[in-house]
Amino acid sequence: MSKLLNFICIFIITGCLLFACHFPEPLKVKPPPLKVSCVPFVGYTPLIIAQDKGFFKAQGVDVELSYVGYSQFQDADFSAGKYDGIGLTLGDLVILSATNPDMQAVMVLDESTGADVVVAQSDIKTIPNLKGKKLGANLGSFSEVFVTEMLKASQLTSDDVSLVKVEPLEVPNRLQNNAIQAGHTWEPHLSEALKLGAHILFTSKQTPGLILDLVAFRGEAIRDRPEDIRAFVRGWLQGLSYWEANIPEGNAIVSKALNMPIKTSSFEGIDLTDLAENQNFFQSDSPNYIYKTAQKYADFFIRAGNVTRIPNLETLFNSSFLTPPPRLKP
């Protein structure tokens, strides 16, 4: 009887094994592309190259990179869930986090070390000459903080000038029409303003660590797709390395993607931050400690009424995707 039972058990086990071998594996559902939006700015060069050269895919993630003009539409679309990630300045991150408290910035793409400028009409020789004049800036954003820091450097305040809401691309024409006497802008609009007779009055070289471009992701992307974000970071690093080794080709790729003439695709005053520089921003003993700078923005926006809730800066950044250093796949 025991032999019969043993035989039956062996038969059942064998049958189960054969059934398992022939049972089809469940189909793996391919995740949708990681949708990331950014403004058309050369500071996003490593992402643009990574997309063009297929580095994101090589690192294990499909990325859908789109460019949106500098406006509130980008923020609104992010809040509506149309993007998983967004490229934006540190100041804009602080503001957007007020309505998207679970978003997190995972890396710094670049630092403005002279690319952001205040240009002025020819008769405005010094910053004190701005007293009583109209100063253009994109109010309610990092732009307003930047021009305020400029005024502070000459012991002036925003009460000493008339701040006018002006988009960067509008600055050249507004200067020419005398609607403003100075304004904050960057390339390619800077070159246009200079051609029309304006001159540079102040640059972000004088405000180290203030203007940073970052990539932030929605909370659900951080929770549900951490490996895709790690792959995204690896793609960024590969894109940066490729540009550093192939600058003329890289610039041509960026110029085409942004529909911007190469001669105005200037990297002067832009530091494309690498992994080590990223990690330094998160060191508390760094002079440009990112939490300290974010607090400066938060305090300004609270005072100005741009946000009504103090952002939780402790959860606004997630440097875990940078440490330990991500390995690049070949």
Backbone bond lengths (Angstrom), bond angles and torsions (degrees), N, CA, C in turn:
res aa  C-N    CA-C-N  psi(-1)  N-CA   C-N-CA  omega(-1)  CA-C   N-CA-C  phi
1 M - - - 1.468 - - 1.536 110.62 -
2 S 1.368 113.58 -41.93 1.469 117.99 -179.52 1.520 111.25 -63.70
3 K 1.361 115.62 -34.59 1.462 118.11 177.72 1.514 111.26 -64.95
4 L 1.349 114.19 -38.59 1.471 119.26 179.28 1.524 110.76 -63.97
5 L 1.344 115.82 -42.85 1.473 119.93 179.26 1.520 111.10 -63.79
6 N 1.337 115.03 -41.03 1.467 118.66 178.10 1.521 111.09 -61.85
7 F 1.321 114.70 -41.58 1.463 119.40 179.64 1.528 111.19 -62.79
8 I 1.352 114.69 -43.83 1.479 119.28 -179.54 1.531 110.00 -62.81
9 C 1.353 115.81 -43.43 1.479 119.35 -179.98 1.524 111.22 -61.57
10 I 1.351 115.26 -44.62 1.464 119.41 179.59 1.522 110.50 -62.38
11 F 1.332 116.36 -40.15 1.462 121.73 179.77 1.528 110.64 -62.17
12 I 1.337 115.45 -44.58 1.475 119.64 -178.23 1.521 110.67 -66.05
13 I 1.348 115.95 -44.69 1.468 119.48 -178.78 1.522 110.67 -63.12
14 T 1.360 115.07 -43.15 1.462 119.17 179.60 1.520 111.05 -62.00
15 G 1.333 115.28 -41.76 1.462 119.84 179.38 1.517 112.04 -62.55
16 C 1.350 114.55 -41.26 1.471 118.44 179.04 1.518 111.29 -63.83
17 L 1.333 116.28 -41.58 1.460 119.88 179.50 1.522 112.09 -64.00
18 L 1.328 115.52 -42.25 1.465 119.53 178.73 1.517 110.96 -64.95
19 F 1.328 116.12 -38.49 1.469 120.79 179.59 1.527 110.21 -65.15
20 A 1.349 114.21 -41.74 1.466 118.76 -179.32 1.522 110.92 -64.61
21 C 1.324 115.76 -38.30 1.464 119.65 -179.06 1.518 112.21 -65.61
22 H 1.301 116.78 -32.41 1.463 120.18 -176.24 1.534 113.06 -95.94
23 F 1.361 115.46 -8.07 1.467 117.64 -179.15 1.527 109.07 -76.02
24 P 1.294 118.18 125.84 1.470 120.11 -176.16 1.529 112.32 -63.75
25 E 1.349 116.25 141.26 1.451 120.38 177.05 1.528 109.21 -68.47
26 P 1.339 116.06 146.96 1.465 118.08 178.13 1.519 110.45 -63.44
27 L 1.298 115.05 140.95 1.456 119.78 -179.26 1.525 110.50 -65.75
28 K 1.339 116.24 132.75 1.448 121.07 176.86 1.522 109.21 -83.68
29 V 1.320 115.20 122.50 1.460 120.15 -179.72 1.527 108.48 -81.66
30 K 1.309 116.49 121.51 1.452 121.13 179.86 1.532 109.66 -71.56
31 P 1.318 117.24 126.17 1.467 118.62 -179.67 1.525 110.82 -66.15
32 P 1.318 116.64 152.25 1.471 119.14 178.30 1.525 110.16 -67.77
33 P 1.321 117.37 161.87 1.468 119.30 177.84 1.522 111.06 -59.47
34 L 1.299 115.52 149.68 1.457 121.42 173.01 1.528 106.61 -77.99
35 K 1.322 116.52 112.36 1.461 120.92 -175.78 1.527 110.34 -89.51
36 V 1.321 114.85 120.95 1.466 120.87 -177.75 1.520 108.82 -129.00
37 S 1.314 116.39 131.38 1.465 121.95 179.91 1.522 109.97 -115.21
38 C 1.324 116.40 142.28 1.458 120.08 174.84 1.524 109.50 -148.31
39 V 1.326 115.33 163.52 1.459 119.41 178.48 1.528 108.65 -79.23
40 P 1.323 118.65 156.56 1.471 121.05 179.62 1.522 111.28 -74.64
41 F 1.328 115.78 87.39 1.460 121.92 -175.46 1.520 108.80 -140.34
42 V 1.338 117.17 140.82 1.472 120.77 -174.73 1.524 112.50 -65.99
43 G 1.326 117.83 -15.87 1.453 120.10 176.72 1.518 113.30 -62.45
44 Y 1.332 116.56 -17.26 1.470 121.07 179.57 1.524 111.67 -93.63
45 T 1.332 116.33 16.25 1.464 122.15 -177.50 1.529 114.38 -48.87
46 P 1.344 120.62 -49.01 1.471 119.13 -178.19 1.528 113.40 -58.93
47 L 1.339 116.63 -35.04 1.467 119.90 178.28 1.526 110.32 -69.68
48 I 1.325 115.77 -42.28 1.466 120.75 -178.70 1.536 110.18 -62.17
49 I 1.324 116.14 -43.83 1.462 120.26 179.76 1.528 110.87 -68.82
50 A 1.328 116.68 -40.87 1.467 120.00 178.52 1.523 111.11 -60.03
51 Q 1.323 116.17 -37.06 1.463 119.99 178.38 1.530 110.35 -70.76
52 D 1.325 116.17 -45.59 1.469 121.03 -176.68 1.527 111.31 -65.11
53 K 1.313 117.35 -39.71 1.465 122.01 -175.37 1.527 113.34 -89.95
54 G 1.315 116.86 -1.52 1.465 119.75 178.41 1.519 113.85 76.04
55 F 1.343 116.94 22.37 1.462 119.77 -178.18 1.531 111.95 -69.85
56 F 1.327 117.35 -35.79 1.468 118.96 178.35 1.531 110.16 -60.10
57 K 1.314 114.83 -48.13 1.466 119.72 -179.71 1.528 110.55 -62.51
58 A 1.335 116.63 -39.84 1.456 120.37 179.23 1.530 111.54 -63.90
59 Q 1.322 115.72 -29.80 1.463 119.71 179.55 1.522 112.64 -86.80
60 G 1.345 116.48 -4.95 1.466 119.20 171.80 1.508 116.96 109.83
61 V 1.341 118.39 17.32 1.461 119.03 179.13 1.530 109.37 -144.12
62 D 1.333 115.03 139.61 1.466 120.43 172.21 1.520 107.89 -86.05
63 V 1.314 116.68 131.97 1.464 121.70 -178.54 1.517 109.35 -125.09
64 E 1.304 115.05 134.78 1.468 121.72 174.74 1.522 106.83 -110.98
65 L 1.334 115.45 102.63 1.460 121.52 -176.02 1.521 109.39 -98.58
66 S 1.327 116.07 127.47 1.463 119.65 180.00 1.524 109.50 -130.66
67 Y 1.331 115.24 155.15 1.460 121.14 -177.55 1.519 109.17 -115.87
68 V 1.316 115.52 128.35 1.455 121.21 -178.25 1.516 107.88 -124.12
69 G 1.319 116.86 134.54 1.454 121.09 178.98 1.507 111.67 -56.92
70 Y 1.351 115.43 151.67 1.465 120.00 -176.81 1.526 109.56 -66.69
71 S 1.320 115.42 101.12 1.466 120.32 -179.35 1.511 108.52 -162.32
72 Q 1.318 114.54 177.73 1.458 119.76 179.76 1.524 112.02 -73.77
73 F 1.352 117.62 -12.74 1.457 119.80 -178.82 1.525 111.65 -62.14
74 Q 1.317 116.47 -37.43 1.459 120.00 -179.39 1.521 110.21 -62.24
75 D 1.327 116.77 -46.48 1.463 120.38 179.81 1.518 111.15 -63.57
76 A 1.346 116.53 -41.55 1.463 120.37 -179.08 1.521 110.83 -63.86
77 D 1.336 116.93 -41.37 1.467 120.26 179.57 1.524 111.27 -66.80
78 F 1.324 116.58 -35.79 1.469 119.48 177.20 1.520 109.74 -65.77
79 S 1.319 116.86 -45.06 1.464 121.06 179.57 1.522 111.47 -62.29
80 A 1.352 115.84 -30.91 1.470 120.35 179.77 1.526 111.89 -81.58
81 G 1.326 117.64 -1.74 1.461 120.58 177.02 1.510 114.81 86.16
82 K 1.329 117.82 14.98 1.470 119.89 -178.88 1.529 112.41 -76.79
83 Y 1.336 116.82 -19.37 1.455 121.50 177.83 1.522 109.55 -124.40
84 D 1.328 115.47 148.28 1.465 120.31 171.90 1.522 110.17 -84.13
85 G 1.327 115.34 -34.49 1.456 120.62 -178.11 1.502 111.03 -135.99
86 I 1.311 115.65 162.60 1.454 120.25 -177.06 1.525 109.44 -146.65
87 G 1.328 116.10 137.85 1.452 121.03 173.21 1.517 108.22 -94.64
88 L 1.305 117.09 128.76 1.466 120.24 -175.58 1.524 110.02 -160.59
89 T 1.322 115.66 167.17 1.463 120.10 178.74 1.526 109.47 -78.14
90 L 1.317 114.97 163.25 1.465 120.09 178.53 1.524 110.89 -60.18
91 G 1.337 116.45 -41.50 1.460 119.62 179.02 1.510 112.42 -62.27
92 D 1.335 116.81 -43.36 1.460 120.37 179.28 1.525 111.29 -68.41
93 L 1.329 116.68 -30.95 1.467 120.25 175.93 1.524 110.70 -62.12
94 V 1.314 116.36 -44.06 1.467 120.74 179.93 1.527 110.46 -60.27
95 I 1.330 116.45 -42.95 1.470 120.19 -179.74 1.525 110.97 -68.12
96 L 1.337 116.86 -46.78 1.460 120.64 -176.42 1.523 111.80 -66.34
97 S 1.320 116.93 -28.72 1.468 119.86 -179.62 1.524 112.02 -67.56
98 A 1.334 117.13 -18.68 1.466 120.04 178.75 1.525 111.13 -64.96
99 T 1.338 116.67 -31.57 1.467 120.80 178.51 1.527 111.94 -105.43
100 N 1.332 116.36 -6.58 1.474 121.50 177.09 1.531 108.29 -133.19
101 P 1.335 117.05 68.70 1.473 120.32 -170.79 1.515 115.38 -64.10
102 D 1.343 117.93 -15.68 1.467 118.25 -179.47 1.526 113.08 -96.76
103 M 1.334 118.54 2.21 1.463 120.28 177.85 1.520 109.62 -71.18
104 Q 1.338 116.46 152.53 1.455 120.83 179.84 1.525 110.60 -142.07
105 A 1.324 116.35 135.56 1.455 121.50 173.62 1.521 108.46 -83.08
106 V 1.330 116.53 135.25 1.468 119.93 -175.43 1.522 113.03 -111.74
107 M 1.340 118.04 -15.15 1.458 118.82 179.07 1.523 110.25 -165.12
108 V 1.323 114.98 157.02 1.463 122.76 176.20 1.526 107.66 -100.76
109 L 1.305 116.70 125.11 1.465 120.81 -178.99 1.519 112.98 -85.78
110 D 1.325 115.82 -41.63 1.459 118.43 -177.57 1.513 110.59 -158.45
111 E 1.316 114.10 160.77 1.456 121.78 174.10 1.521 108.20 -121.34
112 S 1.303 115.99 134.24 1.452 120.81 177.02 1.528 108.08 -80.93
113 T 1.319 115.51 113.40 1.467 120.83 -179.26 1.529 109.95 -118.08
114 G 1.311 115.20 39.05 1.459 121.23 -179.91 1.515 113.95 138.02
115 A 1.335 116.94 -9.88 1.467 120.53 -177.75 1.526 112.01 -72.17
116 D 1.324 117.26 -33.63 1.467 120.54 176.45 1.518 108.18 -85.25
117 V 1.313 115.77 129.10 1.466 119.79 -174.62 1.523 110.81 -136.53
118 V 1.306 114.05 155.50 1.464 120.61 166.23 1.518 105.92 -107.21
119 V 1.330 115.50 118.14 1.462 120.70 177.49 1.523 108.71 -102.63
120 A 1.314 114.97 149.84 1.464 119.58 -175.44 1.515 111.39 -137.40
121 Q 1.310 114.88 160.65 1.452 120.24 174.83 1.531 109.18 -64.92
122 S 1.311 116.60 157.94 1.470 121.80 -171.08 1.524 113.39 -59.00
123 D 1.345 118.52 -29.08 1.464 119.72 -176.94 1.532 112.91 -83.19
124 I 1.344 116.70 -7.42 1.464 120.71 176.38 1.531 106.80 -91.16
125 K 1.338 116.42 95.05 1.463 120.85 -172.89 1.530 112.70 -85.81
126 T 1.326 116.44 -33.93 1.461 121.17 -177.02 1.520 110.15 -133.57
127 I 1.304 116.54 165.96 1.470 120.88 179.05 1.530 111.38 -61.23
128 P 1.347 120.24 -42.56 1.467 119.25 177.04 1.530 113.70 -58.11
129 N 1.362 116.72 -24.30 1.476 119.94 177.06 1.526 112.13 -64.79
130 L 1.349 116.73 -13.57 1.470 120.44 -179.95 1.531 112.49 -76.71
131 K 1.302 117.08 -12.20 1.465 119.84 -177.11 1.526 110.57 -56.65
132 G 1.335 114.55 123.88 1.460 120.60 -178.86 1.519 113.85 82.96
133 K 1.335 118.09 -0.67 1.461 122.38 -178.32 1.529 111.24 -97.53
134 K 1.347 114.49 169.54 1.461 120.46 178.37 1.526 109.94 -93.51
135 L 1.327 114.76 124.08 1.465 122.05 -177.30 1.522 109.06 -116.07
136 G 1.326 116.49 119.37 1.461 121.25 -177.46 1.513 112.54 -88.46
137 A 1.329 115.64 137.95 1.465 122.13 176.68 1.519 107.97 -160.13
138 N 1.301 115.81 158.22 1.466 119.83 174.89 1.521 107.15 -80.82
139 L 1.314 116.13 88.98 1.457 121.65 -172.27 1.525 111.58 -62.54
140 G 1.318 114.47 146.96 1.455 119.87 -179.55 1.507 113.54 81.64
141 S 1.341 116.54 16.98 1.459 120.69 -179.92 1.523 108.78 -139.91
142 F 1.336 116.28 -173.32 1.463 120.53 177.98 1.516 110.94 -57.67
143 S 1.333 117.27 -27.71 1.455 122.24 -179.08 1.524 111.43 -58.46
144 E 1.331 116.21 -42.20 1.461 120.23 -179.87 1.530 110.71 -67.10
145 V 1.328 116.57 -38.16 1.466 120.26 177.90 1.528 109.63 -64.86
146 F 1.321 116.79 -40.71 1.469 121.68 -179.35 1.527 110.91 -60.95
147 V 1.336 117.76 -49.83 1.474 118.98 -177.67 1.528 110.45 -69.62
148 T 1.335 116.80 -29.55 1.470 119.66 176.65 1.519 110.67 -66.13
149 E 1.347 116.53 -40.05 1.459 120.75 176.24 1.528 110.78 -63.82
150 M 1.324 116.44 -36.70 1.463 120.48 176.83 1.522 110.37 -61.88
151 L 1.327 116.53 -47.73 1.463 120.58 -179.32 1.528 110.41 -62.44
152 K 1.322 115.81 -40.91 1.465 120.88 -178.92 1.525 111.05 -60.83
153 A 1.344 116.32 -34.45 1.473 120.63 -179.78 1.519 111.78 -62.62
154 S 1.341 117.46 -21.23 1.469 121.84 178.44 1.522 111.65 -114.60
155 Q 1.334 115.36 25.03 1.471 122.27 178.11 1.530 112.64 58.08
156 L 1.338 114.97 34.19 1.462 119.74 173.90 1.532 108.78 -112.91
157 T 1.325 116.34 164.41 1.461 121.86 174.19 1.523 108.49 -127.89
158 S 1.310 115.55 173.78 1.468 119.66 179.22 1.526 111.77 -64.06
159 D 1.339 117.13 -18.44 1.468 120.05 177.21 1.528 111.73 -72.59
160 D 1.332 116.34 -17.53 1.462 120.36 -178.92 1.526 112.76 -83.82
161 V 1.346 116.54 -9.49 1.464 121.29 179.24 1.516 108.99 -130.31
162 S 1.306 114.96 174.26 1.465 120.44 174.24 1.527 107.14 -109.08
163 L 1.332 116.51 104.89 1.462 120.71 -179.33 1.526 109.91 -76.31
164 V 1.328 115.70 131.67 1.464 121.73 -178.65 1.522 108.20 -123.31
165 K 1.329 116.78 132.31 1.462 120.00 179.56 1.526 109.80 -73.27
166 V 1.325 115.65 114.87 1.464 122.12 -177.46 1.524 108.63 -140.95
167 E 1.324 116.38 131.80 1.465 120.74 174.52 1.532 108.76 -75.13
168 P 1.329 117.93 151.04 1.473 121.00 -178.12 1.522 113.79 -53.56
169 L 1.336 117.26 -39.70 1.468 120.31 -177.66 1.526 112.38 -69.93
170 E 1.332 117.22 -17.91 1.461 120.87 -178.88 1.533 112.93 -86.84
171 V 1.318 116.41 -14.84 1.467 120.80 -172.27 1.527 113.40 -56.97
172 P 1.341 120.40 -47.98 1.476 118.85 -178.36 1.529 113.54 -55.45
173 N 1.321 117.06 -48.92 1.468 120.09 -178.45 1.526 111.75 -68.55
174 R 1.315 116.76 -37.80 1.473 119.89 179.30 1.531 110.77 -64.06
175 L 1.331 116.14 -37.21 1.466 119.36 176.30 1.522 111.08 -65.97
176 Q 1.321 115.53 -44.62 1.462 120.38 -178.15 1.527 111.11 -63.83
177 N 1.338 117.02 -36.11 1.465 121.63 -179.26 1.530 112.63 -85.83
178 N 1.338 116.01 1.39 1.464 122.18 -179.81 1.531 112.92 63.91
179 A 1.341 116.48 21.05 1.469 119.66 175.36 1.521 110.16 -72.08
180 I 1.323 115.89 -26.62 1.465 122.80 172.50 1.526 106.70 -137.81
181 Q 1.330 114.84 160.62 1.469 118.37 177.78 1.539 111.49 -106.73
182 A 1.334 116.03 -12.28 1.463 121.67 176.46 1.523 107.45 -158.95
183 G 1.344 116.04 157.68 1.466 118.13 -178.82 1.515 111.98 -164.15
184 H 1.308 114.98 155.73 1.468 122.52 179.41 1.522 109.66 -89.96
185 T 1.338 115.84 130.41 1.457 119.74 178.38 1.523 109.69 -156.32
186 W 1.325 116.61 -173.20 1.468 123.67 177.20 1.519 107.91 -156.60
187 E 1.345 116.25 178.02 1.459 119.82 179.33 1.529 111.21 -66.45
188 P 1.341 117.03 147.06 1.471 128.15 4.67 1.528 114.36 -85.79
189 H 1.334 116.98 0.44 1.469 120.43 -175.82 1.527 111.50 -71.06
190 L 1.343 116.45 -26.64 1.459 120.17 177.44 1.526 110.96 -60.66
191 S 1.325 117.15 -47.89 1.471 120.94 -179.71 1.519 111.13 -58.98
192 E 1.325 115.95 -39.29 1.468 120.31 179.43 1.519 110.58 -64.74
193 A 1.330 116.78 -42.43 1.464 120.72 -179.80 1.532 110.98 -64.60
194 L 1.328 115.93 -40.40 1.467 119.47 -179.84 1.523 111.25 -65.54
195 K 1.339 116.32 -37.91 1.460 120.43 177.49 1.527 111.58 -62.86
196 L 1.323 115.88 -29.70 1.466 120.79 -178.37 1.525 112.04 -87.45
197 G 1.333 116.48 6.20 1.464 119.19 173.82 1.515 116.39 104.51
198 A 1.331 118.04 -0.51 1.459 120.30 178.79 1.531 109.75 -77.20
199 H 1.315 116.14 167.19 1.462 119.95 176.31 1.532 108.64 -138.26
200 I 1.328 114.88 162.09 1.469 120.33 -177.16 1.520 109.86 -82.09
201 L 1.331 115.39 127.47 1.455 121.94 -178.04 1.534 111.77 -103.07
202 F 1.335 116.58 -32.83 1.473 121.41 -173.85 1.518 108.07 -159.19
203 T 1.334 117.19 145.77 1.469 119.92 178.20 1.522 110.99 -134.54
204 S 1.322 114.58 166.06 1.467 120.79 179.89 1.524 112.79 -71.23
205 K 1.322 117.06 -5.09 1.468 119.58 172.52 1.515 109.92 -62.96
206 Q 1.334 115.31 -23.98 1.458 121.20 -178.72 1.526 112.69 -90.75
207 T 1.343 116.59 0.72 1.470 120.84 178.09 1.531 109.46 -130.62
208 P 1.343 118.49 63.47 1.470 120.70 -175.00 1.530 112.78 -57.28
209 G 1.340 114.01 135.49 1.460 120.66 176.98 1.509 115.40 79.35
210 L 1.334 117.94 -4.12 1.470 119.97 -175.07 1.521 112.32 -77.89
211 I 1.339 117.06 -45.22 1.463 120.36 -174.38 1.523 109.25 -107.28
212 L 1.315 114.96 107.27 1.462 122.84 179.83 1.513 108.93 -122.91
213 D 1.330 116.48 142.94 1.465 121.13 169.81 1.522 107.72 -103.79
214 L 1.324 115.40 133.66 1.452 121.46 -177.52 1.521 110.56 -128.76
215 V 1.330 116.07 168.79 1.457 121.46 168.32 1.518 107.30 -116.77
216 A 1.315 116.06 126.52 1.465 121.97 179.19 1.520 109.05 -121.68
217 F 1.321 115.95 151.44 1.458 121.65 -180.00 1.521 110.98 -123.02
218 R 1.314 114.70 153.78 1.459 121.05 175.80 1.525 109.54 -64.18
219 G 1.316 116.34 153.80 1.457 121.06 -178.11 1.512 113.49 -57.52
220 E 1.345 117.74 -39.72 1.462 120.00 -178.80 1.520 111.94 -67.52
221 A 1.342 116.88 -31.98 1.462 119.36 177.13 1.529 110.45 -68.89
222 I 1.320 116.24 -39.99 1.461 120.93 177.25 1.534 110.18 -61.25
223 R 1.324 115.96 -42.77 1.479 120.11 -176.81 1.519 112.30 -75.90
224 D 1.349 116.66 -44.32 1.461 120.58 -170.36 1.525 114.31 -92.19
225 R 1.341 117.86 -21.07 1.467 119.52 -173.19 1.534 111.95 -133.05
226 P 1.317 117.55 46.97 1.478 118.59 -177.38 1.524 113.37 -61.28
227 E 1.344 117.53 -36.41 1.466 119.10 -179.27 1.521 111.26 -69.72
228 D 1.335 116.59 -32.58 1.465 119.27 175.90 1.527 110.82 -66.55
229 I 1.333 115.99 -37.34 1.465 119.16 178.66 1.524 110.32 -69.53
230 R 1.333 116.84 -37.31 1.466 119.39 175.48 1.534 110.28 -61.98
231 A 1.327 116.00 -40.77 1.464 120.50 177.65 1.530 110.23 -64.84
232 F 1.325 116.60 -36.80 1.467 121.62 177.43 1.528 110.02 -62.06
233 V 1.325 116.65 -44.53 1.468 121.29 178.66 1.528 110.50 -63.20
234 R 1.326 117.03 -40.19 1.463 119.90 177.27 1.527 110.91 -63.98
235 G 1.327 116.29 -40.07 1.463 120.49 177.47 1.516 111.60 -62.02
236 W 1.330 115.98 -41.17 1.466 120.81 176.69 1.526 110.39 -59.28
237 L 1.337 116.91 -47.49 1.462 120.60 -179.58 1.528 111.46 -61.86
238 Q 1.333 116.07 -39.54 1.460 119.82 178.96 1.527 110.26 -66.98
239 G 1.332 116.40 -39.55 1.468 120.69 177.52 1.519 111.67 -63.36
240 L 1.339 116.36 -40.23 1.460 120.45 178.66 1.523 110.92 -65.56
241 S 1.329 116.98 -44.54 1.466 121.11 179.27 1.521 111.45 -61.81
242 Y 1.340 115.78 -39.96 1.464 119.98 179.96 1.527 110.36 -64.49
243 W 1.336 116.32 -43.97 1.473 119.42 -179.78 1.520 110.87 -62.03
244 E 1.332 116.78 -43.33 1.463 120.29 -178.40 1.532 111.53 -61.60
245 A 1.340 116.00 -31.06 1.475 120.10 -179.14 1.518 112.80 -90.63
246 N 1.340 116.95 -15.21 1.472 121.05 -175.15 1.531 109.82 -140.62
247 I 1.327 116.53 58.91 1.464 120.46 -171.75 1.530 113.71 -60.04
248 P 1.344 120.52 -47.64 1.470 118.59 -179.85 1.529 112.54 -59.74
249 E 1.343 116.53 -45.76 1.468 118.98 179.15 1.530 110.45 -65.16
250 G 1.326 116.25 -42.09 1.465 120.19 179.81 1.514 112.08 -60.64
251 N 1.328 116.81 -42.81 1.466 120.76 178.39 1.522 111.67 -63.68
252 A 1.334 115.91 -36.55 1.468 119.71 178.30 1.526 110.60 -66.44
253 I 1.320 117.14 -38.64 1.463 121.43 178.13 1.523 109.90 -62.43
254 V 1.328 115.94 -45.23 1.468 120.94 -178.95 1.524 110.76 -66.46
255 S 1.320 116.44 -43.28 1.465 120.85 179.66 1.528 111.29 -57.91
256 K 1.334 115.78 -43.01 1.465 120.17 179.84 1.523 111.36 -68.10
257 A 1.333 116.65 -43.95 1.471 120.44 -177.34 1.524 111.89 -64.35
258 L 1.335 116.06 -36.82 1.464 120.16 -177.35 1.519 112.97 -94.45
259 N 1.349 115.65 0.10 1.466 120.81 -178.09 1.529 110.16 53.42
260 M 1.338 113.76 48.92 1.453 121.20 -174.77 1.535 108.83 -128.52
261 P 1.339 118.57 129.41 1.471 119.53 178.35 1.523 111.47 -55.34
262 I 1.326 116.46 140.16 1.459 120.85 -177.89 1.529 111.56 -56.31
263 K 1.324 117.11 -37.50 1.464 119.91 -176.32 1.526 112.88 -65.37
264 T 1.365 116.53 -20.98 1.462 118.75 176.12 1.522 111.60 -104.63
265 S 1.344 116.46 3.47 1.458 119.97 175.06 1.527 108.20 -86.96
266 S 1.311 115.39 58.75 1.454 121.03 -172.62 1.525 111.70 -80.17
267 F 1.340 115.22 138.83 1.461 120.54 175.06 1.527 110.33 -103.72
268 E 1.312 116.03 8.43 1.459 119.33 178.04 1.529 108.96 -65.67
269 G 1.305 115.71 126.43 1.461 119.63 -179.84 1.510 114.39 83.54
270 I 1.341 117.52 11.81 1.470 121.17 178.17 1.520 108.81 -124.70
271 D 1.305 116.30 124.70 1.457 121.09 175.46 1.521 108.14 -104.88
272 L 1.339 116.22 109.61 1.459 120.33 175.12 1.522 106.81 -75.71
273 T 1.301 116.80 106.51 1.464 121.66 -171.23 1.519 111.66 -72.64
274 D 1.332 115.82 136.95 1.458 120.65 177.44 1.526 109.86 -95.47
275 L 1.314 116.88 -172.14 1.462 121.23 -176.33 1.525 111.42 -63.00
276 A 1.338 117.47 -45.57 1.464 120.77 -178.65 1.526 111.37 -61.86
277 E 1.327 116.91 -41.55 1.463 120.46 178.54 1.515 110.82 -65.99
278 N 1.320 116.50 -37.57 1.463 120.29 176.17 1.518 110.72 -59.02
279 Q 1.316 115.22 -49.65 1.461 119.70 -177.79 1.520 111.04 -62.48
280 N 1.340 116.70 -32.53 1.460 120.72 179.43 1.523 111.91 -66.19
281 F 1.338 117.43 -34.73 1.458 120.46 178.50 1.529 111.77 -61.16
282 F 1.325 116.70 -23.18 1.457 120.62 -177.54 1.525 112.76 -100.31
283 Q 1.341 117.01 9.02 1.458 121.26 175.91 1.531 108.82 -91.01
284 S 1.317 116.65 125.40 1.467 120.43 -174.50 1.525 113.24 -63.60
285 D 1.343 117.54 -22.55 1.455 119.34 179.14 1.531 112.97 -90.65
286 S 1.330 116.84 4.03 1.462 120.66 178.54 1.530 109.70 -76.40
287 P 1.335 117.51 139.42 1.471 119.02 177.90 1.525 112.59 -63.81
288 N 1.334 116.36 -22.42 1.465 120.96 178.70 1.529 111.15 -110.45
289 Y 1.316 116.35 37.16 1.468 122.62 178.36 1.519 110.00 -51.94
290 I 1.318 116.43 122.07 1.465 120.45 -168.84 1.527 112.66 -64.84
291 Y 1.325 117.79 -31.75 1.466 120.00 179.50 1.525 110.72 -67.54
292 K 1.325 116.63 -36.09 1.463 120.51 178.98 1.526 110.39 -66.61
293 T 1.333 116.44 -42.68 1.465 119.82 178.57 1.520 110.94 -67.03
294 A 1.331 116.66 -40.99 1.473 120.34 178.06 1.522 110.75 -61.31
295 Q 1.321 116.51 -37.06 1.471 120.15 178.51 1.521 110.67 -64.63
296 K 1.333 116.34 -36.66 1.464 120.36 177.31 1.529 110.38 -61.37
297 Y 1.325 116.26 -43.94 1.466 119.74 177.08 1.523 111.20 -64.21
298 A 1.335 116.12 -45.57 1.472 120.06 -177.92 1.521 110.75 -59.90
299 D 1.321 117.07 -44.72 1.467 120.59 179.84 1.527 110.76 -61.75
300 F 1.343 116.07 -41.53 1.468 119.88 -179.52 1.527 110.93 -64.44
301 F 1.325 116.77 -47.17 1.458 120.57 -175.89 1.534 112.13 -68.89
302 I 1.328 116.44 -31.03 1.464 119.61 175.50 1.524 109.66 -66.70
303 R 1.338 116.12 -46.39 1.470 120.12 179.41 1.523 111.32 -62.64
304 A 1.333 116.16 -38.94 1.468 120.42 -177.34 1.526 112.67 -79.13
305 G 1.324 116.93 -12.00 1.462 120.20 -179.66 1.513 113.93 82.97
306 N 1.352 117.11 11.90 1.467 119.84 178.65 1.523 111.81 -70.94
307 V 1.318 116.34 -29.23 1.468 121.92 173.89 1.511 107.73 -132.60
308 T 1.311 115.91 149.11 1.471 120.24 -178.57 1.519 112.10 -109.03
309 R 1.336 115.35 -8.85 1.464 119.82 179.65 1.521 108.93 -121.60
310 I 1.317 115.83 129.79 1.465 119.37 179.31 1.525 108.87 -68.45
311 P 1.339 118.43 122.27 1.469 120.93 -179.82 1.526 111.36 -63.78
312 N 1.320 115.85 147.76 1.464 120.99 174.56 1.526 107.90 -83.62
313 L 1.307 116.12 93.28 1.455 120.35 -174.94 1.516 112.43 -66.27
314 E 1.331 117.25 -24.48 1.460 120.15 -179.82 1.526 111.76 -64.68
315 T 1.324 117.19 -28.30 1.472 120.00 -178.94 1.528 112.51 -107.34
316 L 1.324 116.82 4.17 1.458 120.14 -175.74 1.527 112.48 -77.53
317 F 1.330 116.20 -21.27 1.456 121.05 -178.14 1.523 110.47 -122.44
318 N 1.311 115.67 147.68 1.462 121.24 178.07 1.528 107.84 -136.47
319 S 1.315 115.52 93.80 1.466 120.53 -176.79 1.527 112.52 -86.88
320 S 1.333 117.11 6.03 1.468 120.17 -177.87 1.526 111.85 -65.31
321 F 1.322 117.13 -21.68 1.465 120.08 179.36 1.529 111.26 -78.94
322 L 1.332 116.14 -6.62 1.462 121.63 178.54 1.525 112.09 -106.17
323 T 1.329 116.84 -16.95 1.467 121.02 -178.53 1.530 109.77 -133.34
324 P 1.343 118.10 128.43 1.455 124.84 -4.72 1.527 110.45 -67.61
325 P 1.334 117.57 161.88 1.467 120.19 -178.16 1.525 111.79 -51.78
326 P 1.322 117.64 130.02 1.471 119.75 179.71 1.531 111.93 -67.71
327 R 1.311 116.23 137.90 1.453 120.06 177.99 1.529 110.49 -79.08
328 L 1.297 114.48 133.55 1.457 118.74 176.10 1.506 109.69 -83.42
329 K 1.317 115.08 129.92 1.447 118.37 172.00 1.522 108.83 -77.40
330 P 1.343 118.33 146.25 1.474 119.56 -178.37 1.511 111.63 -65.94
